Amino acid sequence: MPKKIRELKGLLLKTGFLCEPGKGSHTKWFHPLLTGKVVLSGKDGADAKLYQ
């Protein structure tokens, strides 16, 4: 069973990522010590896609 978007967001928060709001259901996540960003799309209750 795939993880929910809210579970992925929780994992990112636990590992030190910070969130920037995006357009619609998109959120941009970045870590202060790492380069690049991670973009999650979907509402919290939706199943995460395999590539997420």
N, C-alpha and C positions, 0 to 999 in steps of 0.2 A: 504494500500500500504506500503510495507516495506521501511525502511529508506535506504539511500545510504551510502556506506562506508565513503564518504567524510563528511556526516552529523555526523556520529559517531565520526570521528576524531575531528571534530569541538567541539563536546560536551566534549570530553576528554580534549582538550586544554583549554576550558573555566573553567573546574573544577580543573586545575592545574597539569594535567598529562604531562609528557615529553616523547618524542618519541626516540626510538632507531631503526635504520634500521635493517631489518632482511633479510633473503634470499628471492629472488623473490619478490612477492607481499605482503609478511608478514611484519608487523611492530610490535614492542614490545613497550608497553606503561607502564610507571611506575610513581608512585606518590612519592615524597620525604618523605612524612609522613606516608605512608602506606606500608605494606609488600606485596610482590607478584607482578606479572606482568599480563597485559592483552595483548593477542596477537590477532591482527586483520589480516585477510587474504582477499585478493581481491583488485582489482583496484578501484580507487576512484569512478568511475561511476557505479560500480556493485551494485546490491541490496544486502543488508546485510542478512545473514542467521538469522533465528529466535534465534539461540543460541548465536549469537553475540550481 
